[in-house]
């Protein structure tokens, strides 16, 4: 799934929620994938001007209803991409960054998410914030996911 960007210049392409049980231990994570400086893989003039060529900051914030959590990012990486495309017999090109990270959720956060009404994330690149919000239907599906993961 992806989450709606309510503020900022990062495009949230994917948010993958996982619950892995190995050797009797549960690990719940969310893998995020962003694009910076492009929309749909096509370099975008405004985004390229506004975007700083920096990776995600080390921490993100998760807001579940009225509870706020600072979460350290894991596997935080940036990959530079090149796009070439054509419009009206012209060829254009540009670059953008794909940004990736993983967050690990604590049992306390999982519990809050299993009854959440609103879910928001705040990421930053060089201090410039991007805020994501789960839609109502996503919140409902995520509540079900976290209820199942807690069993």
C-alpha positions as CSV (number, residue, x, y, z in Angstrom):
1,X,0.0,0.0,0.0
2,X,1.0,3.6,-0.1
3,X,0.0,6.5,2.2
4,X,-1.3,9.9,1.1
5,X,1.3,12.7,1.1
6,X,-0.3,15.7,3.0
7,X,2.8,17.8,3.1
8,X,6.3,17.7,1.5
9,X,8.0,16.8,-1.7
10,X,8.6,13.1,-1.3
11,X,6.3,10.8,-3.3
12,X,5.4,7.7,-1.2
13,X,5.4,4.8,-3.6
14,X,5.1,2.0,-1.1
15,X,4.6,1.1,2.5
16,X,4.9,-2.7,3.2
17,X,3.8,-3.9,6.6
18,X,5.3,-7.2,7.7
19,X,5.1,-9.6,10.6
20,X,7.8,-12.2,10.7
21,X,8.0,-14.8,13.4
22,X,11.4,-16.5,13.6
23,X,12.7,-18.7,16.4
24,X,9.6,-17.8,18.4
25,X,10.3,-14.1,18.2
26,X,8.0,-11.7,16.4
27,X,9.3,-8.8,14.4
28,X,6.8,-6.3,12.9
29,X,8.3,-3.8,10.4
30,X,7.2,-1.3,7.8
31,X,9.3,-0.9,4.6
32,X,9.0,2.5,3.0
33,X,9.9,3.5,-0.6
34,X,9.9,7.2,-1.7
35,X,10.8,9.1,-4.8
36,X,12.4,12.5,-4.6
37,X,12.5,14.8,-7.6
38,X,10.2,12.8,-9.7
39,X,6.5,12.0,-10.2
40,X,5.7,8.5,-11.5
41,X,9.4,8.0,-12.5
42,X,9.4,11.2,-14.6
43,X,11.7,14.0,-13.3
44,X,9.5,16.9,-12.3
45,X,10.8,20.5,-12.6
46,X,9.3,21.9,-9.3
47,X,10.3,18.8,-7.3
48,X,13.9,19.0,-8.7
49,X,14.2,22.6,-7.8
50,X,12.8,22.1,-4.3
51,X,14.4,18.8,-3.5
52,X,17.8,18.6,-1.7
53,X,20.0,15.7,-2.7
54,X,20.1,14.2,0.7
55,X,18.9,10.9,2.2
56,X,16.2,10.6,4.8
57,X,17.0,11.9,8.3
58,X,17.8,9.2,10.9
59,X,14.5,9.3,12.7
60,X,10.8,9.4,11.7
61,X,7.7,10.1,13.8
62,X,4.6,8.0,14.0
63,X,1.3,9.5,15.2
64,X,-1.3,7.1,16.2
65,X,-4.4,9.0,17.3
66,X,-3.0,11.3,20.0
67,X,0.2,9.2,20.7
68,X,3.5,10.2,19.1
69,X,6.5,8.0,18.7
70,X,10.0,8.8,17.5
71,X,11.3,5.8,15.5
72,X,14.9,5.3,14.3
73,X,15.1,4.3,10.7
74,X,16.9,1.1,9.7
75,X,18.2,0.2,6.2
76,X,18.1,3.9,5.3
77,X,19.5,4.3,1.8
78,X,19.4,6.4,-1.3
79,X,19.7,5.3,-4.9
80,X,20.2,7.8,-7.7
81,X,18.1,7.1,-10.8
82,X,18.1,8.5,-14.4
83,X,14.9,8.8,-16.4
84,X,14.6,9.5,-20.1
85,X,11.2,10.1,-21.7
86,X,9.8,11.7,-24.8
87,X,7.0,14.2,-25.4
88,X,5.9,15.5,-28.7
89,X,9.0,14.2,-30.6
90,X,11.4,15.6,-28.0
91,X,13.5,13.6,-25.6
92,X,14.0,14.8,-22.0
93,X,16.0,13.4,-19.2
94,X,16.6,14.0,-15.6
95,X,17.6,12.4,-12.3
96,X,15.8,11.6,-9.1
97,X,16.4,9.6,-5.9
98,X,14.7,6.5,-4.7
99,X,14.8,6.6,-0.9
100,X,14.2,3.4,1.2
101,X,14.0,2.7,4.9
102,X,12.6,0.2,7.4
103,X,11.0,1.0,10.8
104,X,10.6,-1.6,13.6
105,X,7.4,-1.4,15.6
106,X,7.4,-2.1,19.4
107,X,4.6,-4.1,21.0
108,X,3.3,-0.9,22.5
109,X,3.0,0.7,19.1
110,X,1.4,-2.5,17.7
111,X,-1.2,-2.4,20.4
112,X,-2.1,1.3,19.6
113,X,-2.3,0.5,15.9
114,X,-4.7,-2.4,16.5
115,X,-7.3,0.2,17.7
116,X,-6.2,3.3,15.7
117,X,-8.5,5.8,14.2
118,X,-5.8,7.9,12.6
119,X,-2.2,7.0,11.5
120,X,0.3,9.5,10.3
121,X,4.1,9.4,9.6
122,X,6.5,12.3,9.5
123,X,9.8,11.8,7.6
124,X,12.4,14.4,6.7
125,X,15.2,15.0,4.3
126,X,17.7,17.6,5.4
127,X,15.1,18.8,7.8
128,X,12.4,19.3,5.1
129,X,9.3,17.4,6.3
130,X,7.1,15.0,4.4
131,X,3.9,13.9,6.2
132,X,2.0,10.8,5.2
133,X,-1.5,9.9,6.3
134,X,-3.2,6.5,6.0
135,X,-6.6,6.8,4.4
136,X,-9.7,5.6,6.4
137,X,-9.8,2.3,4.5
138,X,-6.1,1.7,5.0
139,X,-6.5,2.4,8.8
140,X,-9.3,-0.3,8.9
141,X,-7.1,-2.8,7.1
142,X,-4.1,-2.0,9.3
143,X,-6.2,-2.5,12.4
144,X,-7.1,-6.0,11.2
145,X,-3.4,-6.7,10.4
146,X,-2.3,-5.7,13.9
147,X,-5.1,-7.6,15.6
148,X,-4.0,-10.7,13.7
149,X,-0.3,-10.0,14.3
150,X,-1.0,-9.8,18.1
151,X,-2.5,-13.3,18.2
